[in-house]
Amino acid sequence: MEFGKLEREIRIDAPPEIVFDVVSRPEHIKMWWSDDASFDRAPGAVGELVWGAHAGVEPITVVDVDPPRRFAFHWIAPDGRLPDAGNSLLVTFELEPSGDGTILRLTESGWREKGWEAAVLEETFHDHERGWDMFLPRLQSYAPSVVPR
């Protein structure tokens, strides 16, 4: 199996403007993904995603903010380092209108570049697959409940 890119695609019954806010604003992210989140929605901004006692805090660096089409950030960097293009994974949410809803394409890339040994790469890749398979349906359920700003 190739572990170069993790990809998922879902349809959400909400317009792209709403879905964009849901994947790019901390107050919405903590409703479907992490327990807490803090970052500015601007390229180069550094922030964090916070999970309970098990996973802890994961720094992120915002890469791309193109409302309502794309939001991307780096994460999963070596301890003590800020995530960047050379040391982390890149998560990209691409949004496309679909009738009265949105097609969301998630891509998580940079796996090969991490330099992990094969067993660690495979285990972490599968862990992220399971994670996105759990959290994306939450996003799919949450987004239609958000009232436009």
C-alpha positions in Angstrom: 0.0 0.0 0.0 1.1 3.5 -0.8 1.2 6.0 2.1 1.8 9.2 0.1 -1.5 10.9 0.4 -4.7 10.4 2.5 -7.8 11.5 0.7 -11.5 11.7 1.6 -14.5 13.2 -0.1 -17.9 13.9 1.4 -21.0 15.9 0.4 -22.3 18.3 3.0 -25.9 19.8 3.0 -24.7 23.3 3.6 -23.3 26.0 1.2 -19.5 26.4 0.7 -19.5 29.7 2.7 -20.8 27.8 5.8 -18.6 24.8 5.3 -15.6 27.1 4.9 -16.3 28.6 8.3 -16.8 25.2 9.8 -13.3 24.0 8.7 -11.4 27.3 9.2 -12.8 28.9 12.4 -11.7 27.7 15.8 -15.2 28.1 17.3 -16.5 25.6 14.8 -13.6 23.2 14.7 -14.0 22.4 18.3 -17.6 21.4 17.6 -16.7 18.6 15.3 -13.0 17.8 15.6 -10.7 18.9 18.4 -11.7 19.7 22.0 -10.4 23.3 21.5 -8.6 25.3 18.8 -7.0 28.7 18.7 -5.4 30.4 15.6 -6.0 33.3 13.3 -7.4 32.5 9.9 -4.5 34.0 8.0 -1.6 32.5 6.0 1.4 32.1 8.3 -0.6 32.3 11.5 0.5 29.8 14.1 -2.0 28.3 16.5 -3.0 25.0 18.1 -5.5 22.2 18.2 -6.1 20.7 21.6 -7.4 17.3 22.5 -8.0 15.8 25.9 -5.4 14.2 28.1 -4.5 11.5 25.6 -3.3 13.5 22.6 -2.5 16.9 24.0 -1.7 20.0 22.0 -0.8 20.0 18.3 0.7 23.2 16.9 -0.5 24.2 13.4 0.6 26.8 10.9 -2.0 28.1 8.5 -0.9 27.9 4.9 -3.8 28.9 2.6 -7.0 30.8 3.2 -9.1 31.2 0.1 -12.8 31.6 1.1 -15.0 29.8 0.3 -12.8 27.4 -1.7 -9.8 26.2 0.3 -8.3 26.1 3.7 -5.0 24.4 4.5 -2.6 24.1 7.4 0.6 22.2 8.4 0.6 20.0 11.5 2.3 17.0 13.1 5.8 18.5 13.3 8.7 17.1 15.5 8.3 18.0 19.2 9.3 21.6 19.9 9.2 22.7 16.3 6.6 24.8 14.5 5.0 22.9 11.5 6.3 24.0 8.1 6.6 22.6 4.6 9.7 20.6 5.4 8.7 18.9 8.7 5.0 18.3 8.8 1.8 17.0 7.2 -0.3 19.3 5.1 -4.1 19.2 5.5 -6.1 20.8 2.7 -9.9 21.2 2.6 -11.1 22.0 -0.9 -14.7 23.0 -1.3 -16.9 22.9 -4.4 -20.5 23.9 -4.7 -22.9 21.0 -5.4 -26.5 22.0 -5.8 -27.5 23.5 -2.5 -24.6 21.8 -0.7 -20.9 21.4 -0.9 -18.4 18.7 -1.9 -15.5 18.7 0.6 -12.3 17.1 -0.5 -9.8 16.5 2.3 -6.2 15.8 1.4 -3.5 15.0 4.0 -0.1 14.9 2.4 3.6 14.9 3.3 3.7 11.4 4.6 6.8 10.2 2.7 8.6 13.4 3.6 8.3 12.8 7.3 11.2 10.2 7.1 9.5 7.8 9.5 10.4 4.1 9.5 7.9 2.0 7.5 6.1 0.6 10.6 5.6 4.1 12.2 4.5 5.5 8.8 1.9 2.8 8.3 0.6 2.9 11.9 0.3 6.7 11.9 -1.3 6.8 8.4 -3.9 4.2 9.5 -4.5 6.1 12.7 -5.2 9.3 10.7 -7.5 7.4 8.3 -9.5 6.2 11.3 -9.5 9.7 12.7 -10.8 11.4 9.6 -13.4 8.6 9.1 -14.7 9.4 12.6 -14.5 13.2 12.4 -15.7 14.0 8.9 -19.2 12.6 9.5 -19.3 14.9 12.6 -18.5 17.8 10.3 -21.1 16.6 7.9 -23.7 16.6 10.6 -22.7 19.8 12.3 -22.3 22.1 9.2 -26.0 22.2 8.3 -26.9 23.5 11.8 -24.6 26.6 11.4 -26.5 29.8 10.8 -24.9 32.1 8.2 -23.0 35.1 9.7 
